[in-house]
Amino acid sequence: MTEVDRVDVPRRQDTQLAALSALASRVRELTEAVLYTDVPEDEIAAITSELASLTERLSAARQPPPGIMAGSHGLPCQPGSPVTGALNPIAPPLEMTPDPDGTVRSAFTLSAVYEGPPTFVHGGISAMILDHLLGMAATVNGTPGMTATFDLRYRRPTPWGVPLTAEGKVTRTEGRRTWADGRILNSQGEPTVEATAMFITPKWPRT
Amino acid sequence: MTEVDRVDVPRRQDTQLAALSALASRVRELTEAVLYTDVPEDEIAAITSELASLTERLSAARQPPPGIMAGSHGLPCQPGSPVTGALNPIAPPLEMTPDPDGTVRSAFTLSAVYEGPPTFVHGGISAMILDHLLGMAATVNGTPGMTATFDLRYRRPTPWGVPLTAEGKVTRTEGRRTWADGRILNSQGEPTVEATAMFITPKWPRT
């Protein structure tokens, strides 16, 4: 029923996943520190050089990127996702969970790493989050697919550094096409970005 | 004429910018190594711990994030941008340059870090790139603004690991509203994602 059955995926063991999650989390802190640091240039250079050796040590044994695995709520999980992946240092990472009625929700706070206009989240980051959330809503609906069209309305700026929520749900299906609506809300519950996406389910063998 | 005059921005010195760019570049390599690594768990734990000390050393002196500076081509430059920022480890980072006719272009190759469906770029990453590129086209046009609406059509999957290009241009303006069209092209020159955005220029004092 899920992509798990369709994709030949390397499976990382649970203990390795936990170790890699902790590592990715540290890389996120490092990433943020790079944007804020004001240490002397020779110290930056020394740290840069030490990072290169850590990267070399990490690269001593390699495997394919994580791919798609079975996750909670019967949903596929992509540990390397740039949006939700615990193993991907560029992901915030967002947790997205489905309600019984099919609404997918996420609560999150973004850092300066995701900044577009000063003090606000980059409009493209909001788009990325909503694309992923609506894709998840299509999957929850039993009609997973690739994004075909995606339309966004930016109602007001989305601030970073404060709690935000996002929600999305399938509104209708027609053959292999599925439409979903969603939005990001600020701490006052006001919509900052609204989106509609249409997904097309590939002609995979459905089970 | 640019945001540079409007935003109170901390200015990093050129030599510090260069050192931080090199650092961010190393963090990008590290980020990719995290997705591929298959070293033993005790080695992952050791590296995780060393990263924490490097982050602590970087955080010994802090300043506000980079903000917006004067850049080349008379355009504002945002070193901390998650799309184009040399100082932001999550940015690929993309270089975007304007043609004399106002078309903004970018040539780039994305890594597994930006993966959505297996072997393809996340649709939200393509959206982020196009939002930024079209915003740049609006700025080049002398009508910088915030994204108001943004509509995408996904024509075919966008592969990572191969050279891609993106291009975008303003098509019309009406009062404070500016429309721009753009697209991402694969190595065969076929459009993978097409987009139209409408930007609204804030009521800043124009100079």
Interface residues (C-beta under 8 A of the other chain):
Chain A: V7 V9 T15 Q16 A19 L20 A22 L23 A24 R26 V27 E29 L30 T31 A33 V34 L35 Y36 T37 D38 V39 P40 E41 E43 I44 A45 I47 T48 E50 L51 A52 L54 T55 R57 L58 S59 A60 A61 R62 Q63 P64 P65 P66 G67 I68 G80 S81 P82 V83 L87 N88 P89 I90 A112 V113 Y114 E115 G116 P117 P118 H122 G123 G124 I125 A127 M128 I129 L130 D131 H132 G135 M146 T147 A148 T149 F150 D151 L152 R153 Y154 P157
Chain B: V7 T15 Q16 A19 L20 A22 L23 A24 R26 V27 E29 L30 T31 A33 V34 L35 Y36 T37 D38 V39 P40 E41 E43 I44 A45 I47 T48 E50 L51 A52 L54 T55 R57 L58 S59 A60 A61 R62 Q63 P64 P65 P66 G67 I68 G80 S81 P82 V83 L87 N88 P89 I90 A112 V113 Y114 E115 G116 P117 P118 H122 G123 G124 I125 A127 M128 I129 L130 D131 H132 G135 M146 T147 A148 T149 F150 D151 L152 R153 Y154 P157
